[in-house]
Amino acid sequence: EELYTTTVHAVFRFFVSRVHDEETAEDLVAETFFKARRYWPPRGSALASQRAWLFRIARNLLTDHYRTMARCDEEALSDEVVGGPAGAVGSAEHADSLSIKMAFTRLSDVDQTLLSLRLAGLPNREIAETLDMNEGAAAMACLRALRRLKALMETEYEPVDG
């Protein structure tokens, strides 16, 4: 119960950043906690290890979701999410949000996973545990993913010669 209350919002943020559909994200969150309950307790007792274990379940479910949908590359942006809390359609906030989402979908699956885990609020140590890597490698991979996202966003705004 404690793991659920401390991580449910982070798990939701992880899924919604990857599937861009709140209903699907909610379904995947429910399935994550269903599987976690079924296989409880995880190996290790530290909360960080439990969170990493939970996000490993979430990541595996996301992979299964992509396989089921037969779309491993990208998912279309949902009009509901694009027009959602980022601001009114046509506003600067909306344009920035759309630009980020478009650039995000052009990142590799690994970079999307890294940034989604970071968006979910996981520190480098838990990202490393979730992805079976060391903490330093996770930190560097997150930094590089952020740089690639920034570079993709900058290319979106390059002026077109005409």
N, C-alpha and C positions, 0 to 999 in steps of 0.2 A: 504494500500500500504506500509506504514512504517513497519507494522508487518511482511509483506511478505519479504521485503528487509533485515530486521534484523534477520530473523529466517530461511529463506529457506535453507541455507547451514546446519544449525543445524538439521533441520527436516530430510534432506537427510542423514546426518551422522547417525541419529537415525535409520532410516529404513535400510540403507545398512549394518549396523552392525547386524541387526536382520534377514534380508532375504538373505544376501550374494549375491545379484544379482542387479546390478546397474539399469537395465531396470525396474524391479519390484519396486525397491525403488523409481525411478522417477515417476512411475505411482501412487504409494501410496502418494508421496509428492503432486502431482497434485490433487489427490482426497482429501487430507487433506485440501488444500487451497480452493478447490471448496466448501467443506462442511463449512469451516470457513466463507467464503463469504456468503453462504446461511443463516447461523445462526448468522451473525454479527448484532449487537455488543454483545460481551460477557458481563456477569455480572461483575461489577467492572471496574475500568478504569486504574489501574496501569499497566504499561507494563509487569511487572513480572506476574501479574494475567492473562494478555492476553496471554503471552507465555505459562503459565501453562495450560490455557484453550485450546490452540492450540495443545500442546503435549498430552492432554487428548484425543482430537479428533484423533490424530495420533496413540495413543496407542489402542484406540477402533478399528480403521481401521486395525491395525496389527492383533488384535484378530480375526476380521472378515476374514482377509486374511488367517490366519492359519485354521480357520474353513472351509473356502472354499477349501483350499488345502488338507483338511482332514489330516493334519500333525501338531499336536500341540506340539510334542516333539522337533524335530530337523529338520533342512533342510540341505541337502548335500552342501558341500562347492563347490562353482563355480570355475572351473579351471581358468576362466577369472580373478576373484578376487584374487585367491590364487597366480597366476603368475603375478599379476599386479604390482603396485607401490612398493611392499615390497622388491623388488630385483629380480635378475635373478634366475631362477629355479636352485637349487643346492647351492645358496649362503647362507651365514650365516644369512643374513637379511630375506631371504625367509624361511629358516628353523624356525627362531624365529617367524615369522608371522604365519606360518602354525601351530606351536605349540600353539600359543595364540588362534587362531581360533578353533583348535580342543578342547582345554580346555574350551573355551567359550561355545561351543555347549553342553558340558557336565554339565554346570551349570543349576540350576533350571530356570524356566521361569521368576520368580520374580527377581533373580539375574541378568539375562540377560537384563531385562527391566531396572533395576537400573543402570547397567553399560552402557547401551546404552544411557540412558538419560544423564549420566555423560559425556560420549563421545561426545554427542551432545552439550556439553558446559553448561548445566543447573547447577546452584548452588543448594545447598541443599534446600533452601527455595522453589525454583520452582519445584524441584523433589518432595518435600513434598506436594505441592499444586496439582501437576499432579496425584499423587498416593493417595491422601486423607490421609495423615499422618502428624504428626508434624515434624518440622524441625530437632529436635534432633534425632528422630527415623530414619529419612531419612539419616542423616549423618552416624549414626551407621550402618544402613543397607548397605550403600555403602561401608563402611570400611570392613564390614564382607564379602560382595560379592567379594571385591578385594582380601581379604585373601583367600577365597575359590578358586578363580581363580589362585592365586599364588601356593596354595597347589596342585591343579590339574596339573599345569605346572611342578612342582617339581617331581610329580610322573611319568610324561612322561619321565624324564631323569634318573630315577633310574636304576642302572646297573642290568642286568639280570644275575643271577647265572647260570652257565652252565658247 
